[in-house]
């Protein structure tokens, strides 16, 4: 069985969340955070290495809140833990004057490129994806694939919306048969409506597949995934073109990069369908419903009250 890595992007501080580190907000019965459930589900599915992408300035809080505790749990499960540090100054050029915004999810993945030598999946730290997505992704990653193959955990748009404001999703165009996607478009300001969803006044199909930034990338045994080289070259081009055009706000986003590869016919993306309901804390007001959701999952027997006790 191949080794598999889960890369957790945890460097962001959510501005819409009110300035706090939303990834570290307690949501479980014993102050577990969403990442706890992601780590539990990944270990249960068979992932045996976890990489946290964080920033140096939140390292102490991060280790105190989850890192040290998870390291102890993972050691008992023979799961390795590693840290990568996202730095706004780690760029192929000079940082534009006044730039404070991070470079986006594509750059976050590149922060860990020297630590990845096996197939890997990437997730957001503040999203709950459900157990099915991890099982499907792990089972796909341990198979042999072409270098230009990618997998995406496909969620249904209506299952990923917030009651408290607009969200950003990678809205997918799905090929006939619903096995692969043909395009993915990063779409902002998606809100719930009486009859479905819309973005800036444009109606969206609530049954559409969307990307929640849960991607999988294959690798030959003992080798770094080929996609990392493509992603790094793409960041150089992004820096030369997009940053020049929009120096303060341009972002290098995984769905945008992958969508470009799809449109150019360079990559294929397999849809791993999941009917699980996503939830997360995009807004401060989301927390109450997330806490209730985890309480219900525990009552239904999906998780033990002592989260890691069943591993």
C-alpha positions in Angstrom: 0.0 0.0 0.0 1.4 3.4 -1.0 2.1 6.1 1.6 -0.3 9.0 1.3 -0.1 12.5 2.7 -2.8 14.9 3.7 -1.8 18.6 3.3 -3.9 20.9 5.5 -3.9 24.6 4.5 -4.1 26.4 7.9 -2.2 29.6 7.3 -5.1 32.0 6.8 -6.7 34.3 9.3 -10.3 34.8 8.2 -11.1 38.5 7.8 -14.8 37.7 7.4 -14.7 35.8 10.6 -14.0 38.9 12.6 -10.2 38.8 12.9 -9.8 35.6 14.9 -8.0 32.5 13.8 -11.1 30.7 12.7 -9.2 27.4 12.2 -8.6 27.2 15.9 -12.2 27.8 17.1 -13.6 25.0 19.3 -16.7 23.2 17.8 -16.7 19.7 19.5 -18.0 18.5 22.8 -14.5 18.6 24.3 -13.2 21.7 22.5 -12.2 19.8 19.3 -11.7 22.0 16.3 -12.7 21.2 12.7 -9.2 20.1 11.9 -9.5 17.4 14.6 -12.3 15.8 12.6 -10.4 16.1 9.4 -7.3 14.4 10.9 -9.5 11.7 12.5 -11.2 10.9 9.2 -7.9 11.0 7.2 -6.2 8.5 9.6 -9.3 6.3 9.6 -9.2 6.3 5.8 -5.5 5.3 5.7 -3.5 8.5 5.3 -0.2 8.1 7.1 1.4 11.6 6.9 -0.1 15.0 7.7 1.5 18.3 6.8 0.2 21.5 8.3 0.8 24.7 6.2 0.9 27.6 8.7 2.6 30.9 9.2 5.4 31.5 11.6 3.5 34.1 13.5 0.7 31.7 14.5 3.0 28.7 15.1 3.0 29.0 18.9 -0.9 29.3 19.1 -1.2 26.5 16.6 1.0 24.1 18.4 -0.6 24.8 21.7 -4.2 24.5 20.4 -3.8 21.4 18.2 -0.2 20.6 17.0 1.3 19.1 20.2 -1.9 17.1 20.9 -2.2 15.8 17.4 1.4 14.8 17.3 0.9 12.6 20.3 -2.2 11.0 18.8 -0.5 10.4 15.4 2.6 8.9 17.0 0.4 6.1 18.4 -1.1 5.6 14.9 2.3 5.6 13.1 1.2 8.7 11.3 4.0 11.3 10.6 3.5 15.0 11.2 5.3 17.8 9.4 5.1 21.6 9.2 5.5 23.9 6.3 5.5 27.7 6.6 3.8 30.1 4.2 5.7 33.3 3.8 4.4 36.3 1.7 8.0 37.1 0.8 8.7 33.6 -0.7 8.2 34.7 -4.3 10.1 34.7 -7.6 10.6 38.5 -7.5 10.1 41.5 -5.4 7.0 42.0 -3.2 4.9 44.9 -4.5 4.8 47.9 -2.2 1.8 47.8 0.1 1.1 44.1 -0.5 -0.2 42.3 2.7 -2.6 39.8 1.2 -1.3 36.2 1.0 -0.7 34.7 -2.5 -3.5 32.1 -2.4 -4.0 28.4 -2.1 -1.7 27.5 -5.0 1.2 29.2 -3.2 0.2 27.6 0.1 0.7 24.1 -1.5 4.0 25.1 -2.9 5.2 26.0 0.7 5.2 22.2 1.4 6.7 21.0 -1.9 10.0 19.8 -0.5 8.1 17.7 2.1 6.0 15.7 -0.3 7.4 12.5 -1.9 4.2 10.5 -2.3 0.6 10.9 -3.5 -1.2 13.7 -1.6 -4.5 15.3 -1.0 -5.0 18.9 0.0 -7.8 20.4 2.1 -8.8 23.7 3.8 -8.3 23.7 7.6 -11.7 25.2 8.3 -13.9 22.9 6.2 -15.6 19.7 7.4 -15.9 17.3 4.4 -17.3 14.1 5.9 -15.8 10.6 6.1 -16.8 9.5 2.6 -14.6 12.1 0.9 -11.5 10.9 2.7 -12.2 7.2 2.0 -12.7 7.8 -1.7 -9.7 10.1 -2.0 -7.3 7.7 -0.2 -8.5 4.8 -2.3 -8.0 6.8 -5.5 -4.5 7.9 -4.5 -3.1 4.4 -3.8 -3.9 3.4 -7.4 -1.6 4.1 -10.3 -2.5 7.1 -12.5 -0.9 9.1 -15.2 1.1 12.2 -14.1 -1.5 14.5 -15.5 -4.4 13.0 -13.5 -6.1 14.8 -10.6 -9.0 13.8 -8.4 -11.5 16.2 -6.8 -14.0 15.5 -4.0 -17.2 16.7 -5.7 -19.7 18.4 -3.4 -23.2 19.5 -4.4 -23.5 23.3 -4.3 -26.7 23.4 -2.1 -24.8 21.3 0.5 -22.0 23.9 0.9 -23.8 27.2 1.4 -23.7 29.4 4.5 -26.9 30.9 6.0 -24.8 34.0 7.0 -23.4 35.4 3.8 -21.7 34.8 0.5 -19.1 32.1 -0.1 -16.6 31.3 -2.8 -16.8 28.0 -4.5 -15.1 26.4 -7.6 -18.2 25.8 -9.7 -17.6 22.8 -12.0 -18.8 21.9 -15.5 -19.2 18.1 -15.4 -18.7 15.8 -18.4 -21.5 13.4 -19.4 -21.6 10.5 -17.0 -20.5 12.7 -14.1 -17.1 11.0 -13.9 -14.9 13.9 -14.9 -15.0 17.7 -14.9 -14.4 19.8 -18.0 -13.9 23.1 -16.3 -13.9 24.7 -12.8 -14.5 28.4 -12.3 -13.8 30.1 -9.0 -17.0 31.9 -8.2 -17.4 34.5 -5.4 -20.3 35.9 -3.5 -22.5 32.8 -3.8 -25.6 33.1 -1.6 -28.7 31.0 -0.8 -31.9 32.1 -2.4 -35.5 30.9 -2.0 -35.2 28.7 -5.1 -31.5 27.8 -5.0 -28.4 29.9 -5.3 -27.0 32.9 -7.1 -23.8 34.9 -7.5 -24.0 38.6 -8.0 -27.5 38.3 -9.4 -26.7 35.3 -11.7 -28.7 32.1 -10.9 -26.7 28.9 -10.2 -27.9 25.4 -10.4 -28.0 24.3 -6.7 -27.3 20.7 -7.9 -24.0 21.7 -9.5 -20.8 20.1 -8.5 -18.4 22.4 -6.7 -14.9 22.2 -5.5 -14.3 22.7 -1.8 -10.5 22.6 -2.3 -10.2 18.9 -1.6 -7.9 17.8 -4.4 -5.8 14.7 -4.9 -2.5 14.4 -6.8 -0.9 11.1 -7.7 2.8 10.3 -7.6 5.1 7.4 -8.6 6.6 5.6 -5.7 9.4 7.6 -4.0 8.8 10.6 -6.3 7.3 14.0 -5.8 4.0 14.5 -7.6 4.5 15.8 -11.1 1.8 18.4 -10.5 4.0 20.3 -8.0 6.4 21.2 -10.8 3.6 22.4 -13.0 2.2 24.4 -10.1 5.6 26.0 -9.4 6.0 27.0 -13.0 2.5 28.4 -13.1 3.3 30.6 -10.0 6.2 32.1 -11.9 3.9 33.0 -14.8 1.3 34.3 -12.4 3.9 36.5 -10.8 5.1 37.9 -14.1 1.6 38.5 -15.4 -1.3 38.7 -12.9 0.7 40.4 -10.1 2.0 43.0 -12.6 -1.7 43.7 -13.5 -3.0 43.6 -10.0 -0.1 43.9 -7.5 -2.1 44.2 -4.3 -4.9 41.6 -4.8 -4.0 39.0 -7.4 -4.2 35.5 -5.9 -2.9 32.2 -7.2 -5.8 29.8 -6.5 -5.8 26.0 -7.0 -9.3 25.9 -8.8 -8.2 28.7 -11.2 -4.9 26.9 -12.0 -6.5 23.5 -12.4 -9.3 25.0 -14.5 -6.7 26.5 -16.9 -5.0 23.1 -17.2 -8.3 21.5 -18.0 -9.2 24.1 -20.7 -5.8 23.6 -22.3 -6.4 19.8 -22.3 -3.2 19.2 -20.2 -4.9 17.5 -17.2 -7.9 15.3 -16.4 -9.9 15.7 -13.2 -11.8 12.7 -11.8 -14.9 13.5 -9.7 -15.2 11.6 -6.5 -18.8 12.2 -5.7 -19.9 12.7 -2.1 -23.4 13.4 -0.8 -22.0 14.5 2.6 -23.1 17.9 3.8 -20.2 20.3 4.1 -20.0 22.8 6.9 -17.5 25.3 8.2 -17.0 28.6 9.9 -16.7 31.1 7.1 -18.5 33.7 9.3 -18.6 34.1 13.1 -22.3 33.4 13.0 -21.7 30.0 11.4 -20.1 28.6 14.6 -23.4 27.8 16.4 -24.8 25.7 13.6 -21.4 23.9 13.2 -21.4 23.0 16.9 -24.9 21.7 16.6 -23.9 19.7 13.5 -21.1 17.9 15.3 -23.3 17.2 18.3 -25.8 15.5 16.0 -23.0 13.4 14.3 -21.9 12.2 17.7 -25.5 11.4 18.7 -25.9 9.4 15.4 -22.8 7.4 16.2 -20.7 8.8 13.3 -18.1 9.9 15.9 -17.3 8.9 19.4 -17.7 11.5 22.1 -13.9 11.0 22.7 -13.1 11.6 19.1 -9.9 9.6 18.6 -10.9 6.7 20.9 -12.0 4.5 17.9 -8.8 4.6 15.9 
